[in-house]
């Protein structure tokens, strides 16, 4: 079972990388993202990992990676269920529950 979960998570990581947003528009049911930057000199470098973790009319269930200004980098629509705990593991794999 552990090997199957690892394989699945590896496939999700690959799908995220293949789904890079430079190749098209965001889906119609992708959530609107607004980032308010109050102190630009205090921004941390790196990416933001988010999930849609609730049922909102017109918005799909997504895991997404954003720039620190809120610009989408990668996303994966999960279908009919939400996720939580989306993160990079110490070995570099992307996982979510």
N, C-alpha and C positions, 0 to 999 in steps of 0.2 A: 504494500500500500504506500509506503514512504517513497519508493522508487517512482510510482505512478504520480504522486503529488509533485515530486521534483521535476519529472518530465513535463507535467502540465504547467508548472510555474516557469520552466524554461521556455515553453512554447508561448506563454503569455509575454515573457520578456522579448522574444523574437517578434511577436506581433506588434508590440509597442514600437519597437525600432523600425519595423517595416511601415508603420502607419504614420510616419513623420509628416507633419502638416504642410510642408512645402509643396506637396503634390496635389492639394485641393482645398476646397472650402470646408468649414466646420459643418457638421450635420445640423439640420433644423432644430433638433431637440437637445443640442448642446447648451449647457447653462451659460448665461451671460456672466462674465467675470469682470469685476471692478476692483482695481487695486488702488487704494489711497496711500500715497507716500507722503508722510508728513515731515520726515527728516531724512532727506536723501543721503546725507553723509553717514547715516546709521544703518543703511541697507546691508544685509549680509550677502555674500556671493552664494551662488548655487541655485538649485531648482526647488520648487514647491511641489509637494506630492499631495493631491487632493482626491477625494471620492465624493460622489453624490450619494449620501447615506440616508436618504429619506425619499418618500413618495411626493413628488411635486408635479402638478399638472403641466404637461407639455415638455417636461425635461426627462431625458433618459438617464439610466444608471450608468455612470462613467467612472473609470479611474483615469486620472490625468496628471501630466507633468507640466508645470508652468514655469516660465522665467520668473525671477523675483519681482517683476513689474506686473505680473498677471497675464502675460502673453502665453497662449498655449504652445507647447512644444510637441507633445505626444498625447494620445488618448486611446482608450479602448472602451467601447460600449459593451456592457456586461449582459444585456438582454433584459430579463425580467426580475432581477434581484440586485440589491445594492451590496456594496463592499465596505470594509473598514480596514484599518491597519495596513495601508498601502505604504511600502517602504523598500529601501535597498538593504539587503542583508550584508553582513560583513564580507561574504565571498563575492559580492557584486550582483547577485540575483535580485530581481524585482519580485516581491511577493505581496499578496493581499489575502485577507480572510473574508 
